[in-house]
Structures are given as structure tokens and as C-alpha cells.
């Protein structure tokens, strides 16, 4: 083992190795033993070497590299980009521990073949398949960072955006070195480059116009918090529109829309701080002064029991009218087994004997999908619903796509209350790190917020508390924690699951929603 000092060179950008100081040697040796114990849980080869007291640096690096690729562990490094410390060791670790293009299998979906999986090859001679993974405002317009997964891209090439269905020609192709740019004539497999002036969104796939492949972009969770914003004047409104258009392109977890009932602009994101950052960026980067409303939690509604329906939509206004009947039942979807993705909605067609013509079955599905977008309890989407249609009726003149959509919508609204609906709230995974002497206060603050302590660990000075806490109880927690720990505590949180709201809270949410609707109708 060696001690590393980041104090050499004009900008402290050179690493100096030296012997570990005597007063730190015992602690460093103990930490190395912890490292070996942790990595050996993922490597039988390293475990055997430890038993034989024959651990080499090469073997340890190989064990970390292999376990990282298998997603069994994640190496963590200390450093400061601002102070230029630890950056060199981090870059060395990228080379040592992260997979090179030959060690992983990259897959795409062929959109022309019902999303059939296609394996991409690191071959410059094959048609290009490229992922746009980051957007940035540059002095020459939008800068799009790309990673080439197959083939190569050259200046002047024509590429196809499989999301927008638009072709474009590659103009300026560059490689970024921090803030410096290096012009390229081409970029091959595995390379990261950047394009100027391309209209796209983060996560888009570019490929040869003869292909229609889509790379899987990162998993984007649904927003858990929303905020109403209002520009102070017309100039601010124009600038706010530009800012929102920009932010939604560069960050797939940030969303915005105009509420059709209140005509308010709503922004959504992954937490209170997430939205605060974007509001501040609007003001700083786009000079868009906005008034901010109270944060609102993104609740969900769900059914807990089966409910049958038999709904007829009949309307006669002179000439051909509207007629459709749908019958079946709604039931809660089962919880997914481990490793499966949770479904918000599922449609099952069990109609026999032509009770509903085949061409109208998708219309029923569309009507149900429209219905679950907004529940009647608190006006939030309904999740975990299976809609089964097993009977119905139609008229050769009066039945239509619209008639069956309307019938499905009416059937859901009629059966929803019979299905014993409940309100769900986002439950956050919260991690609090604070000095040991404040552990009791941290526990109390979490319990006061309807939280559940999952685990707590301590080391020589700090404790780490893992908990599950409803998002609605976490507003303003950063201020509370700072006060509680004399500014020494910090926390992070991410969405964990949705859980049922307690009865008292549920009733209050329903009352607030009804009051809000009454005000909007005046």
C-alpha cells in the first residue's frame, strides 16, 4: 500500500506516491482488510488467495473488475473535481474496472420486427447505431453527446432518429476534452463524440436510414412531486417556455404540462430539491421570473376488489346515433414477482361469438386507458388495473370507434366505486448520515413523519440510518435535519414504492380534492 498526495504540479494535477505515515498505517491496514473481505464475497479466486495469504494487486483488481461487470459491487472513490484531487485515480479506475466494448453485449430493438432483439457488434464496417445520451447548450447551439455502439459516423453522413422519424445530416463532429473541442472527421465503435445543431432528446437512437433500431435508454421512473409555476409577465412567460422546452429535452425525469382545468403550468420531478434547481435555473439562465406554488405529491389510486360492469352507451341526435355495450369486470393486478416490471394497466379480450366486432376491441382498450388516467378519489392516475371484456353488443349503423371508447369510459366510472378504491402515496427510500450523538434525534424525526426505520449502522464517528418515509412528510426535512444535527447531518432519497395512505389522511385528501374542484367550477 502507498499514500497518494495530490499536491504536485502547477495545478496540483500530478499524483505523488509515498509511504503511509506511521500514525495512519494501522487504520489503513484495517481498511484494506475490510476491502478484501468485501470483494472476496464476489470472487472465489480471491477468497482462496486470502486463505493462502497470497493476494496480489493484479488479482484484487481483476476481482473488482469482474464483480463490477456482473453488477455485484460498485467501486467508490474519494476526490474533488474543484480541487483537482482524486481525478487521476478515478480515471485509472475507469480503465481498470469498467467494461471495455468487447466485454459486454449491447442489444437494440428492431422496430420493424415487433421490437425483436438484435445484438450489436463492435464493427466499424457495419451500419451505424448511436445513442444520444446527453444534451448541453453550447455557444453554437445544442451540443449532443453520442456513443457509437456499432459502425462509425463521419461528417456529412445521413442518420435517422428512430424516435422522431426524421433524417438529418451530420455537420460538425467533435470530441470534448473538458471545455476544449477537437474536430473529428469520424468516430468509430465505442467512441464518445458530440454533434452540433441536432434536434433531438436525451436517449434518442440514431442509425443508418436503412435500419429502424432503438437502443434501450436508461430507466426513467415516474415523477413523484409536482409544482405549479406562474410567470410574472409576458417576457417571463416567453422565457419560461424556452427554459421548459430545454429542460425536458436534457432531463427525462423532468416533465412539464399545462393543467387543462386550472390552466396552470405544472412541473414534475423526482423531489423537492430537483424542482428547486430547475426553478433557480429558469431565473438565472433564462431570466424567467416565476411565482412558485406549494409542492404537490403525485398520488395514485388503485382498486382492491373485483367489480363487474355491464354498461350501455346510447345516444340519438337525429340521423345515425351512437350505440355500444361493453360487459366484463375489473380486478387488481397481482404484485409482480421479483425481477418483473410492474404494470399499471392490462387489457384482456375474452369476447366470443362476435358480440363485439374485432375492429372495436381496440376502442374498448383506448377507452379504459383514458379512464385510468384520472381517478375519482383525488384526480390522480389509477394503477394496477386489469380490464377484462367478455361480452357486449353493437349496432350495424350506430356503433363506432368513438361509441365503444365512450362506453368503456362510462363502464369504468360506474364500476370504480364498487372496486373499493384506495389512495396510494410514494414511499421514499431515505438514507440519513449524521454524527453518532444525534442518532436518537434522527430516529425521532423519522418516526414523526410516519417513517419506518429499516436499518441503522454506526462506525467510529457517524451513523447511517435507512428508512422508508412517505414523500408528503419529507418537505422541509433538510432544514429540520440541519437544525437537529447542528448542520452536520445530510440525507438522500429516491422513490421506493407506492403504499396505501392511512384512513385519516385519505379522507382529508378527498375533501381537499372536492374543494379544489368546486373552486375551479366557479
C-alpha positions in Angstrom: 0.0 0.0 0.0 1.0 3.6 -0.7 -0.1 7.0 0.4 -1.2 9.3 -2.5 -0.7 13.0 -2.3 -2.3 15.4 -4.8 0.0 18.4 -4.4 2.5 18.2 -7.3 2.4 20.1 -10.5 1.3 23.7 -11.2 -2.4 22.8 -10.7 -2.0 20.0 -8.2 -2.7 17.7 -11.1 0.2 15.3 -10.5 0.0 12.4 -8.1 2.8 11.8 -5.7 3.3 8.4 -4.1 4.9 7.9 -0.7 4.9 5.6 2.3 1.9 5.6 4.5 2.6 7.8 7.6 3.2 5.7 10.7 0.2 7.1 12.6 -2.2 6.1 9.8 -0.7 2.7 9.0 -2.8 0.6 11.4 -6.1 2.2 10.3 -5.1 1.8 6.6 -4.3 -1.9 7.1 -7.7 -2.4 8.8 -9.5 -0.7 6.0 -7.6 -2.8 3.4 -8.8 -6.0 5.3 -12.4 -4.7 5.0 -11.9 -4.1 1.3 -10.5 -7.7 0.8 -13.4 -9.2 2.8 -16.0 -7.3 0.8 -14.5 -8.1 -2.6 -13.9 -11.8 -1.7 -17.6 -12.3 -1.3 -17.8 -11.8 -5.1 -14.7 -13.8 -6.0 -13.9 -17.4 -5.1 -10.4 -17.0 -6.6 -9.7 -14.0 -4.3 -11.1 -15.9 -1.3 -8.7 -18.8 -1.9 -5.7 -16.4 -2.3 -6.6 -14.8 1.0 -6.7 -18.2 2.8 -3.2 -18.9 1.3 -2.1 -15.3 2.2 -1.2 -14.8 -1.5 -3.2 -11.8 -2.6 -1.6 -9.8 -5.4 -2.6 -6.3 -6.7 -3.4 -7.8 -10.1 -5.7 -10.4 -8.6 -7.5 -7.8 -6.5 -8.0 -5.6 -9.5 -9.3 -8.5 -11.6 -11.8 -9.4 -8.8 -13.1 -5.9 -8.6 -13.3 -5.6 -12.4 -15.2 -8.9 -12.8 -17.7 -8.2 -10.0 -18.3 -4.6 -11.3 -19.2 -6.0 -14.7 -21.6 -8.5 -13.1 -23.2 -5.6 -11.2 -22.3 -7.3 -7.9 -20.4 -4.3 -6.5 -19.8 -0.6 -7.2 -16.3 0.9 -6.6 -16.5 4.2 -4.8 -13.6 6.8 -4.9 -12.9 10.0 -2.9 -12.0 13.2 -4.7 -12.8 16.8 -5.6 -13.1 18.0 -9.2 -12.9 21.6 -8.0 -9.6 21.0 -6.1 -8.3 18.6 -8.8 -7.8 15.8 -6.3 -8.6 12.2 -6.9 -9.4 12.7 -10.5 -6.4 10.8 -11.8 -7.1 7.7 -9.7 -10.8 7.8 -10.8 -9.7 7.9 -14.5 -7.3 5.0 -13.9 -10.2 3.1 -12.3 -12.4 3.6 -15.3 -9.8 1.8 -17.4 -9.2 -0.9 -14.8 -12.7 -1.7 -13.6 -15.3 -0.7 -16.2 -16.0 -3.0 -19.1 -14.4 -2.4 -22.5 -16.6 -2.8 -25.6 -15.6 -6.4 -26.0 -16.7 -7.4 -22.5 -20.4 -6.6 -22.7 -23.2 -7.5 -25.1 -25.1 -4.5 -26.4 -28.6 -5.0 -27.7 -31.1 -3.0 -29.7 -34.8 -3.5 -30.6 -35.7 -3.8 -34.3 -38.9 -1.6 -34.5 -39.7 -3.1 -38.0 -39.9 -6.6 -36.5 -42.2 -6.1 -33.5 -39.2 -5.0 -31.3 -37.3 -8.1 -31.9 -33.9 -8.1 -30.0 -30.8 -7.5 -32.1 -27.2 -8.0 -30.9 -24.9 -5.1 -31.9 -21.3 -5.7 -32.9 -18.3 -3.6 -32.4 -17.5 -3.5 -36.1 -16.8 -0.2 -37.9 -17.9 -1.8 -41.2 -21.5 -2.4 -40.1 -24.3 0.2 -40.4 -24.0 2.7 -37.5 -26.2 2.6 -34.4 -25.7 5.5 -32.0 -27.1 6.7 -28.7 -27.6 10.4 -27.8 -27.1 10.3 -24.0 -26.6 14.0 -23.0 -27.6 17.4 -24.2 -25.9 20.7 -23.5 -26.3 24.3 -24.5 -23.2 25.4 -26.4 -22.1 28.6 -28.0 -23.0 27.2 -31.4 -26.4 25.8 -30.3 -27.4 22.4 -28.9 -24.5 20.1 -28.2 -25.5 16.4 -28.3 -23.1 13.8 -26.8 -23.2 10.5 -28.5 -21.8 7.0 -28.0 -21.2 4.8 -31.1 -22.3 1.2 -30.4 -22.0 -0.2 -33.9 -20.4 1.1 -37.2 -18.9 4.5 -37.4 -20.1 8.1 -38.1 -18.5 10.6 -40.4 -19.0 14.2 -41.2 -21.7 14.5 -43.9 -23.3 11.1 -43.1 -27.1 10.9 -43.1 -28.6 9.5 -39.9 -32.1 8.6 -38.9 -33.7 9.4 -35.5 -35.9 6.4 -34.7 -38.0 8.3 -32.2 -38.8 11.4 -34.2 -38.8 9.5 -37.5 -36.6 12.3 -39.0 -33.4 12.2 -41.0 -30.6 14.6 -40.6 -27.1 15.2 -41.9 -24.0 15.2 -39.6 -22.4 18.6 -39.7 -19.7 19.3 -37.1 -18.4 16.3 -35.3 -16.2 16.9 -32.3 -14.5 15.2 -29.3 -14.7 17.0 -25.9 -11.7 17.5 -23.7 -13.3 19.2 -20.7 -14.2 22.6 -22.2 -11.9 22.2 -25.2 -13.2 20.8 -28.5 -11.3 18.7 -31.0 -12.8 18.5 -34.5 -13.1 14.9 -35.9 -13.7 13.5 -39.4 -15.2 10.3 -38.0 -15.9 8.4 -34.7 -15.8 4.6 -34.6 -17.2 1.8 -32.3 -17.1 2.5 -28.6 -16.1 6.2 -29.1 -17.8 9.1 -27.4 -18.2 12.2 -29.5 -20.6 15.2 -29.9 -22.7 16.8 -32.6 -23.8 20.4 -33.1 -27.2 21.6 -34.2 -29.1 18.3 -34.0 -32.8 18.5 -32.8 -33.2 15.5 -30.5 -33.9 14.5 -26.9 -31.8 12.7 -24.4 -32.0 8.9 -25.0 -32.7 9.1 -28.8 -31.2 6.5 -31.1 -29.6 7.5 -34.4 -28.9 4.8 -37.0 -28.4 4.2 -40.7 -31.6 5.2 -42.6 -31.9 1.6 -43.7 -32.3 0.5 -40.1 -35.0 1.2 -37.6 -33.3 0.2 -34.3 -33.9 1.6 -30.9 -31.4 1.3 -28.1 -32.7 0.9 -24.6 -32.1 4.2 -22.8 -31.8 4.4 -19.0 -34.8 3.5 -16.8 -36.8 6.7 -16.2 -39.1 6.5 -13.1 -42.4 8.4 -13.0 -42.3 11.8 -11.3 -43.2 11.8 -7.6 -43.7 15.5 -7.0 -45.3 18.4 -8.9 -45.2 22.2 -8.6 -47.3 24.9 -10.1 -45.4 27.9 -11.6 -46.6 31.2 -13.0 -44.6 33.7 -15.0 -44.8 37.3 -13.6 -45.2 38.9 -17.0 -45.3 38.2 -20.8 -41.5 38.4 -21.2 -41.0 35.9 -18.4 -43.7 33.6 -20.0 -41.8 33.5 -23.2 -38.5 32.8 -21.5 -40.2 30.2 -19.3 -41.4 28.4 -22.3 -37.9 28.2 -23.8 -36.5 27.0 -20.5 -39.1 24.2 -20.1 -38.5 23.1 -23.6 -34.8 22.9 -22.9 -35.0 21.2 -19.6 -37.4 18.5 -20.7 -35.1 17.6 -23.5 -32.0 17.3 -21.4 -33.5 15.6 -18.4 -36.1 12.8 -19.0 -37.1 12.8 -15.3 -38.2 16.4 -15.5 -41.6 17.0 -17.1 -44.0 19.9 -17.7 -47.5 20.3 -18.9 -50.5 22.8 -18.7 -53.3 21.6 -16.5 -56.5 21.9 -18.7 -58.7 22.5 -15.7 -56.8 25.2 -13.9 -54.7 26.5 -16.9 -51.6 26.3 -14.6 -48.2 25.3 -15.8 -47.1 22.2 -13.8 -43.6 20.9 -13.5 -42.8 17.4 -12.2 -39.7 15.8 -11.0 -38.1 13.4 -8.5 -38.0 15.5 -5.4 -38.3 19.0 -3.9 -34.6 19.8 -4.5 -34.9 18.6 -8.1 -37.6 21.1 -8.9 -35.9 23.9 -6.9 -32.8 23.6 -9.0 -34.8 24.0 -12.2 -36.8 27.0 -10.9 -33.5 28.6 -10.0 -32.0 27.8 -13.5 -35.0 29.4 -15.1 -34.3 32.6 -13.2 -30.5 32.6 -13.7 -30.1 31.2 -17.2 -33.3 32.4 -18.9 -34.2 35.5 -16.8 -37.7 33.9 -16.3 -39.1 35.2 -13.0 -41.8 32.8 -11.9 -44.1 32.6 -8.9 -44.0 29.1 -7.3 -46.9 27.3 -5.7 -46.9 24.7 -3.0 -45.3 21.3 -3.9 -47.9 18.6 -4.6 -47.3 14.9 -4.2 -48.0 12.6 -7.1 -50.5 10.3 -5.5 -52.0 7.3 -7.3 -55.3 5.5 -7.0 -55.9 1.7 -7.1 -58.7 -0.8 -6.8 -58.7 -3.6 -4.2 -61.6 -5.8 -5.3 -63.2 -7.2 -8.4 -66.1 -5.3 -9.8 -68.3 -6.4 -12.7 -69.6 -4.0 -15.3 -72.4 -4.0 -18.0 -72.6 -0.6 -19.5 -74.6 0.6 -22.4 -73.9 3.9 -24.2 -76.8 5.0 -26.3 -77.3 8.4 -27.9 -79.7 9.5 -30.6 -79.4 13.0 -32.0 -81.1 12.6 -35.4 -79.5 10.6 -38.2 -77.0 8.0 -37.2 -76.6 7.9 -33.4 -74.2 6.2 -31.0 -74.6 2.7 -29.6 -72.2 0.4 -27.8 -72.5 -2.1 -24.9 -69.5 -3.5 -23.0 -69.6 -6.1 -20.2 -66.9 -7.7 -18.1 -65.0 -7.0 -14.9 -62.1 -5.1 -13.4 -59.7 -6.7 -10.9 -56.5 -5.7 -9.2 -53.3 -6.8 -11.0 -51.2 -9.2 -8.8 -47.9 -7.9 -7.4 -45.0 -8.7 -9.8 -42.6 -11.4 -8.9 -39.0 -10.3 -8.3 -37.3 -9.1 -11.5 -40.6 -8.3 -13.4 -41.6 -4.8 -14.2 -44.7 -3.5 -12.5 -47.7 -3.0 -14.8 -50.0 0.0 -14.4 -52.7 -1.4 -16.6 -53.6 -4.6 -18.5 -56.4 -5.3 -21.0 -57.8 -8.8 -21.7 -60.1 -9.6 -24.6 -62.4 -12.6 -23.8 -65.2 -11.7 -26.2 -66.6 -14.7 -28.0 -69.1 -15.2 -30.8 -68.7 -11.7 -32.3 -70.6 -9.9 -29.5 -68.2 -7.0 -30.2 -66.7 -6.9 -33.7 -62.9 -7.3 -33.7 -62.3 -3.8 -35.1 -64.0 -2.3 -31.9 -61.9 -4.3 -29.3 -59.0 -1.7 -29.5 -61.6 1.0 -29.0 -62.6 -0.5 -25.7 -58.9 -0.7 -24.7 -58.5 3.0 -25.6 -61.5 4.0 -23.5 -60.2 2.1 -20.4 -56.7 3.6 -20.9 -58.3 7.1 -21.0 -60.4 6.3 -17.9 -57.4 5.2 -15.7 -55.6 8.5 -16.4 -57.7 10.2 -13.7 -59.4 8.6 -10.8 -62.4 10.0 -9.0 -60.9 9.9 -5.5 -58.3 12.6 -5.7 -57.9 13.1 -9.5 -54.6 11.1 -9.9 -54.0 8.1 -12.3 -55.3 4.7 -11.3 -52.7 1.9 -11.4 -52.7 -1.8 -11.1 -55.9 -2.5 -13.0 -56.8 -5.4 -15.2 -59.8 -4.8 -17.5 -61.5 -7.9 -18.9 -64.2 -7.6 -21.6 -66.2 -10.8 -22.1 -69.4 -9.6 -23.7 -71.2 -6.7 -25.4 -73.4 -5.6 -28.2 -73.2 -3.4 -31.2 -75.4 -1.9 -34.0 -74.5 -2.0 -37.7 -75.3 1.7 -38.2 -74.9 3.4 -34.8 -71.8 1.7 -33.4 -68.4 3.3 -34.0 -64.9 3.6 -32.6 -66.0 6.6 -30.5 -69.1 4.9 -29.2 -67.1 2.0 -27.8 -64.5 4.3 -26.3 -67.3 6.2 -24.6 -68.9 3.0 -23.4 -65.6 1.8 -21.9 -65.1 5.1 -20.2 -68.6 5.0 -18.7 -68.1 1.4 -17.6 -65.0 2.2 -15.6 -66.5 5.2 -13.9 -69.6 3.2 -13.0 -67.6 0.2 -11.6 -64.8 2.1 -9.9 -66.5 2.8 -6.6 -67.6 -0.9 -6.4 -64.0 -2.0 -6.7 -63.2 -0.5 -3.3 -60.6 2.1 -4.4 -57.8 3.3 -2.2 -55.3 6.2 -2.4 -51.6 5.3 -2.7 -48.7 7.6 -1.9 -45.0 7.4 -2.9 -42.8 5.9 -0.2 -39.2 7.1 -0.4 -36.1 5.2 0.4 -34.3 7.7 2.7 -30.7 7.5 3.9 -29.6 9.8 6.7 -25.9 10.2 7.6 -25.2 12.1 10.9 -22.8 12.0 13.8 -23.5 9.2 16.3 -24.6 11.6 19.1 -27.6 12.7 17.0 -28.8 9.2 16.2 -31.7 9.3 18.7 -32.9 12.6 17.3 -32.8 11.3 13.7 -34.9 8.3 14.8 -37.4 10.5 16.4 -37.6 12.8 13.3 -38.3 9.9 11.0 -40.9 8.4 13.3 -42.7 11.8 13.5 -43.0 11.6 9.7 -44.8 8.2 9.6 -41.5 6.7 8.7 -40.3 3.1 9.2 -36.6 2.5 10.2 -35.2 -0.2 8.0 -31.7 -0.4 9.4 -29.1 1.6 11.3 -25.3 1.2 11.2 -22.5 3.0 13.1 -18.8 3.5 12.6 -16.4 5.4 14.8 -18.0 8.8 14.3 -21.0 8.6 12.0 -24.3 6.6 11.8 -26.2 5.7 8.7 -30.0 5.3 9.0 -32.0 3.7 6.2 -35.8 4.3 6.4 -39.0 4.3 4.3 -40.9 7.6 4.6 -43.9 9.0 2.7 -42.8 11.8 0.3 -45.6 14.1 1.7 -43.8 14.1 5.1 -40.3 14.9 3.7 -41.0 18.5 2.6 -38.6 20.8 4.5 -36.8 17.9 6.1 -33.4 19.3 5.1 -33.9 22.3 7.3 -35.1 20.1 10.2 -32.1 17.8 9.9 -29.6 20.7 9.8 -31.1 22.1 12.9 -31.2 18.7 14.6 -27.6 17.9 13.9 -26.0 21.3 14.1 -25.5 21.3 10.3 -23.6 18.0 10.3 -26.3 15.7 9.0 -27.3 15.1 5.4 -29.8 12.8 3.6 -30.6 11.4 0.2 -33.8 9.9 -1.0 -35.2 8.1 -4.0 -38.6 6.6 -4.9 -39.1 3.1 -3.4 -42.7 2.0 -3.8 -46.3 3.2 -3.5 -48.1 2.4 -0.2 -51.7 2.8 1.0 -52.5 6.2 2.6 -53.8 6.0 6.2 -57.6 6.4 6.5 -57.4 9.8 8.2 -55.0 11.2 5.5 -57.1 9.7 2.8 -60.3 11.4 3.9 -58.5 14.8 4.1 -57.1 14.3 0.6 -60.6 13.6 -0.7 -62.1 16.7 1.0 -59.2 18.9 -0.4 -59.8 17.5 -3.9 -63.6 18.2 -3.8 -62.9 21.7 -2.5 -60.4 22.3 -5.3 -63.0 21.1 -7.9 -65.7 23.4 -6.5 -63.4 26.4 -6.8 -62.4 25.6 -10.3 -66.1 25.2 -11.4 -67.0 28.7 -10.1 
